[in-house]
Amino acid sequence: MSPTNHAPSYLRLSKEAIDTRSRRIRERMSSCDLCPRNCGVDRLSGELGRCATGERALVASAGPHMGEEKPLRGTHGSGTIFFAGCNLGCIFCQNWELSAEPARSGRPLRSEDLGALMLRLQELGCHNINLVSPSHVAGSILDAISWAAERGLRLPLVYNSGGYDSMDTLRYLEDVVDIYMPDFKYWDPGVAASLSDAPDYPEIARNAISEMHRQVGDLTLDAAGVATRGLLVRHLVLPGDLSGTAGVTKFLAHDISRDTFLNIMDQYRPAHRSRTHPPLDRPVREEEIRVAIRLAEDAGLRRIYERHR
């Protein structure tokens, strides 16, 4: 059993309530609008949209992860489930094999198999269930939670997304997800269009993060420093300030909360198609990381996390 003692939100919902939400999401998959791409394909009949995922979630890997932020990994690791497929398709994606080739990298799981995987991570002592790239498989997640909660799942859920999330889908997850961990990748629509073919990304991310914070508030930790509920935002510093750190940090401080837990991520390296798109063809520089941290501090944010601090 995990060392985390705080009961997750979904245990306060009835099985019927969770199943109703799952059924409504499945209905939407027949002309899919689960994410802002609004592909309109019938995933229940095998049609594929931008995420290249049909009815069942594709799972690439799962296990305790000690590389996440300290409040997530704790002493026993974050129970990470990597879903294949993605609704963004960034040209610099470091996990592009999972996002761009989901049929090759992921295995389709029935809901009960996904739930059993969650229970296995709990048996291994993980502090949470960390759902990576979940935006396109919310229905499978709700089905799995309904099944696993009846069989003893007691870990908080971490919704680890790219920040390109539908408001309607997020509302189905209220009182199910305890910890939201979105990226805020770009501030400029032109950059978002060029790097992720998503010019509406900045607006979508602002709305999604606002809704996430409304649901769960600022990040809270238990006595051992392990996250139990709240919002944690990731911001990857890109070369040449393509990420628009000043705008992102001012928004978080002024429109969300000065106590927003923000991870300034310094691990950008050229990957996938970025090598032919300067300045993404080089690693991020130390000075660029220092400037990003200073911008976050100047914006008034009080909980700035650096992996190596």
JOJOJO-V586999 format. One record per residue. N is the residue number from 1. RES is the residue in three letters. PHI is phi in radians with two decimals (none if undefined). Layout:
n=N res=RES phi=PHI
n=N res=RES phi=PHI
//
This chain:
n=1 res=MET phi=none
n=2 res=SER phi=-1.12
n=3 res=PRO phi=-1.28
n=4 res=THR phi=-1.32
n=5 res=ASN phi=-1.86
n=6 res=HIS phi=-1.48
n=7 res=ALA phi=-1.23
n=8 res=PRO phi=-1.28
n=9 res=SER phi=-1.09
n=10 res=TYR phi=-1.11
n=11 res=LEU phi=-1.26
n=12 res=ARG phi=-1.54
n=13 res=LEU phi=-1.70
n=14 res=SER phi=-1.32
n=15 res=LYS phi=-1.03
n=16 res=GLU phi=-1.10
n=17 res=ALA phi=-1.14
n=18 res=ILE phi=-1.16
n=19 res=ASP phi=-1.12
n=20 res=THR phi=-1.11
n=21 res=ARG phi=-1.10
n=22 res=SER phi=-1.08
n=23 res=ARG phi=-1.10
n=24 res=ARG phi=-1.19
n=25 res=ILE phi=-1.16
n=26 res=ARG phi=-1.05
n=27 res=GLU phi=-1.05
n=28 res=ARG phi=-1.22
n=29 res=MET phi=-1.25
n=30 res=SER phi=-1.26
n=31 res=SER phi=-2.53
n=32 res=CYS phi=-1.07
n=33 res=ASP phi=-2.39
n=34 res=LEU phi=-1.23
n=35 res=CYS phi=-2.30
n=36 res=PRO phi=-1.13
n=37 res=ARG phi=-1.18
n=38 res=ASN phi=0.85
n=39 res=CYS phi=-1.11
n=40 res=GLY phi=1.32
n=41 res=VAL phi=-1.46
n=42 res=ASP phi=-1.62
n=43 res=ARG phi=-1.18
n=44 res=LEU phi=-1.19
n=45 res=SER phi=-1.78
n=46 res=GLY phi=1.68
n=47 res=GLU phi=-1.23
n=48 res=LEU phi=-2.06
n=49 res=GLY phi=-1.85
n=50 res=ARG phi=-1.06
n=51 res=CYS phi=-1.37
n=52 res=ALA phi=0.98
n=53 res=THR phi=-2.22
n=54 res=GLY phi=-1.53
n=55 res=GLU phi=-1.23
n=56 res=ARG phi=-1.66
n=57 res=ALA phi=-1.17
n=58 res=LEU phi=-1.79
n=59 res=VAL phi=-1.85
n=60 res=ALA phi=-1.53
n=61 res=SER phi=-2.88
n=62 res=ALA phi=-2.76
n=63 res=GLY phi=2.84
n=64 res=PRO phi=-1.12
n=65 res=HIS phi=-2.08
n=66 res=MET phi=-1.70
n=67 res=GLY phi=-1.73
n=68 res=GLU phi=-1.42
n=69 res=GLU phi=-1.00
n=70 res=LYS phi=-0.95
n=71 res=PRO phi=-1.13
n=72 res=LEU phi=-1.65
n=73 res=ARG phi=-1.38
n=74 res=GLY phi=0.88
n=75 res=THR phi=-1.82
n=76 res=HIS phi=-2.01
n=77 res=GLY phi=1.65
n=78 res=SER phi=-1.59
n=79 res=GLY phi=-1.38
n=80 res=THR phi=-1.57
n=81 res=ILE phi=-2.06
n=82 res=PHE phi=-1.61
n=83 res=PHE phi=-1.53
n=84 res=ALA phi=-1.43
n=85 res=GLY phi=1.55
n=86 res=CYS phi=-2.79
n=87 res=ASN phi=-1.68
n=88 res=LEU phi=-1.94
n=89 res=GLY phi=1.28
n=90 res=CYS phi=-1.11
n=91 res=ILE phi=-1.22
n=92 res=PHE phi=-1.86
n=93 res=CYS phi=-1.00
n=94 res=GLN phi=-1.46
n=95 res=ASN phi=-2.03
n=96 res=TRP phi=-1.11
n=97 res=GLU phi=-1.09
n=98 res=LEU phi=-1.34
n=99 res=SER phi=-1.39
n=100 res=ALA phi=-1.61
n=101 res=GLU phi=-2.28
n=102 res=PRO phi=-1.09
n=103 res=ALA phi=-1.13
n=104 res=ARG phi=-1.51
n=105 res=SER phi=-1.72
n=106 res=GLY phi=-2.05
n=107 res=ARG phi=-1.99
n=108 res=PRO phi=-1.21
n=109 res=LEU phi=-2.07
n=110 res=ARG phi=-1.19
n=111 res=SER phi=-1.03
n=112 res=GLU phi=-1.19
n=113 res=ASP phi=-1.24
n=114 res=LEU phi=-1.15
n=115 res=GLY phi=-1.09
n=116 res=ALA phi=-1.13
n=117 res=LEU phi=-1.13
n=118 res=MET phi=-1.08
n=119 res=LEU phi=-1.12
n=120 res=ARG phi=-1.13
n=121 res=LEU phi=-1.11
n=122 res=GLN phi=-1.13
n=123 res=GLU phi=-1.07
n=124 res=LEU phi=-1.34
n=125 res=GLY phi=1.64
n=126 res=CYS phi=-1.10
n=127 res=HIS phi=-1.46
n=128 res=ASN phi=-2.82
n=129 res=ILE phi=-1.85
n=130 res=ASN phi=-1.81
n=131 res=LEU phi=-1.63
n=132 res=VAL phi=-1.67
n=133 res=SER phi=1.04
n=134 res=PRO phi=-1.67
n=135 res=SER phi=-1.02
n=136 res=HIS phi=-1.67
n=137 res=VAL phi=-2.24
n=138 res=ALA phi=-1.04
n=139 res=GLY phi=-1.10
n=140 res=SER phi=-1.09
n=141 res=ILE phi=-1.12
n=142 res=LEU phi=-1.10
n=143 res=ASP phi=-1.03
n=144 res=ALA phi=-1.15
n=145 res=ILE phi=-1.13
n=146 res=SER phi=-1.01
n=147 res=TRP phi=-1.23
n=148 res=ALA phi=-1.28
n=149 res=ALA phi=-1.10
n=150 res=GLU phi=-1.16
n=151 res=ARG phi=-1.94
n=152 res=GLY phi=1.90
n=153 res=LEU phi=-1.17
n=154 res=ARG phi=-2.39
n=155 res=LEU phi=-1.74
n=156 res=PRO phi=-1.16
n=157 res=LEU phi=-1.66
n=158 res=VAL phi=-1.88
n=159 res=TYR phi=-1.71
n=160 res=ASN phi=-1.80
n=161 res=SER phi=-2.01
n=162 res=GLY phi=-1.40
n=163 res=GLY phi=1.53
n=164 res=TYR phi=-1.74
n=165 res=ASP phi=-2.13
n=166 res=SER phi=-1.32
n=167 res=MET phi=-1.07
n=168 res=ASP phi=-1.08
n=169 res=THR phi=-1.15
n=170 res=LEU phi=-1.05
n=171 res=ARG phi=-1.19
n=172 res=TYR phi=-1.18
n=173 res=LEU phi=-1.65
n=174 res=GLU phi=-1.07
n=175 res=ASP phi=1.18
n=176 res=VAL phi=-1.98
n=177 res=VAL phi=-1.49
n=178 res=ASP phi=-1.70
n=179 res=ILE phi=-2.22
n=180 res=TYR phi=-1.71
n=181 res=MET phi=-2.31
n=182 res=PRO phi=-1.50
n=183 res=ASP phi=-1.35
n=184 res=PHE phi=-2.16
n=185 res=LYS phi=-1.42
n=186 res=TYR phi=-2.44
n=187 res=TRP phi=-1.76
n=188 res=ASP phi=-1.69
n=189 res=PRO phi=-1.06
n=190 res=GLY phi=-1.13
n=191 res=VAL phi=-1.14
n=192 res=ALA phi=-1.08
n=193 res=ALA phi=-1.16
n=194 res=SER phi=-1.23
n=195 res=LEU phi=-1.68
n=196 res=SER phi=-2.36
n=197 res=ASP phi=0.91
n=198 res=ALA phi=-2.50
n=199 res=PRO phi=-1.07
n=200 res=ASP phi=-1.52
n=201 res=TYR phi=-0.94
n=202 res=PRO phi=-1.00
n=203 res=GLU phi=-1.18
n=204 res=ILE phi=-1.05
n=205 res=ALA phi=-1.12
n=206 res=ARG phi=-1.06
n=207 res=ASN phi=-1.15
n=208 res=ALA phi=-1.13
n=209 res=ILE phi=-1.17
n=210 res=SER phi=-1.08
n=211 res=GLU phi=-1.18
n=212 res=MET phi=-1.04
n=213 res=HIS phi=-1.16
n=214 res=ARG phi=-1.02
n=215 res=GLN phi=-1.29
n=216 res=VAL phi=-2.13
n=217 res=GLY phi=1.30
n=218 res=ASP phi=-1.21
n=219 res=LEU phi=-1.15
n=220 res=THR phi=-2.01
n=221 res=LEU phi=-2.10
n=222 res=ASP phi=-1.50
n=223 res=ALA phi=-1.09
n=224 res=ALA phi=-1.59
n=225 res=GLY phi=1.46
n=226 res=VAL phi=-1.69
n=227 res=ALA phi=-1.15
n=228 res=THR phi=-2.03
n=229 res=ARG phi=-2.92
n=230 res=GLY phi=2.18
n=231 res=LEU phi=-1.87
n=232 res=LEU phi=-2.28
n=233 res=VAL phi=-1.86
n=234 res=ARG phi=-1.86
n=235 res=HIS phi=-2.37
n=236 res=LEU phi=-1.44
n=237 res=VAL phi=-1.32
n=238 res=LEU phi=-1.79
n=239 res=PRO phi=-0.99
n=240 res=GLY phi=1.21
n=241 res=ASP phi=0.94
n=242 res=LEU phi=-1.13
n=243 res=SER phi=-1.38
n=244 res=GLY phi=1.13
n=245 res=THR phi=-1.03
n=246 res=ALA phi=-1.05
n=247 res=GLY phi=-1.13
n=248 res=VAL phi=-1.08
n=249 res=THR phi=-1.24
n=250 res=LYS phi=-1.13
n=251 res=PHE phi=-1.07
n=252 res=LEU phi=-1.09
n=253 res=ALA phi=-1.26
n=254 res=HIS phi=-1.62
n=255 res=ASP phi=-1.84
n=256 res=ILE phi=-1.87
n=257 res=SER phi=-2.97
n=258 res=ARG phi=-1.15
n=259 res=ASP phi=-1.66
n=260 res=THR phi=-1.04
n=261 res=PHE phi=-1.41
n=262 res=LEU phi=-2.03
n=263 res=ASN phi=-1.69
n=264 res=ILE phi=-1.42
n=265 res=MET phi=-1.60
n=266 res=ASP phi=-1.95
n=267 res=GLN phi=-1.70
n=268 res=TYR phi=-1.08
n=269 res=ARG phi=-2.42
n=270 res=PRO phi=-1.02
n=271 res=ALA phi=-2.68
n=272 res=HIS phi=0.96
n=273 res=ARG phi=-1.70
n=274 res=SER phi=-1.29
n=275 res=ARG phi=-1.16
n=276 res=THR phi=-1.86
n=277 res=HIS phi=-2.26
n=278 res=PRO phi=-0.99
n=279 res=PRO phi=-1.50
n=280 res=LEU phi=-1.24
n=281 res=ASP phi=-1.46
n=282 res=ARG phi=-2.32
n=283 res=PRO phi=-1.16
n=284 res=VAL phi=-1.24
n=285 res=ARG phi=-1.64
n=286 res=GLU phi=-1.02
n=287 res=GLU phi=-1.11
n=288 res=GLU phi=-1.15
n=289 res=ILE phi=-1.17
n=290 res=ARG phi=-1.08
n=291 res=VAL phi=-1.12
n=292 res=ALA phi=-1.08
n=293 res=ILE phi=-1.13
n=294 res=ARG phi=-1.12
n=295 res=LEU phi=-1.10
n=296 res=ALA phi=-1.12
n=297 res=GLU phi=-1.15
n=298 res=ASP phi=-1.12
n=299 res=ALA phi=-1.22
n=300 res=GLY phi=1.83
n=301 res=LEU phi=-1.23
n=302 res=ARG phi=-1.90
n=303 res=ARG phi=-2.25
n=304 res=ILE phi=-1.75
n=305 res=TYR phi=-1.81
n=306 res=GLU phi=-2.13
n=307 res=ARG phi=-0.98
n=308 res=HIS phi=-1.76
n=309 res=ARG phi=-1.32
//
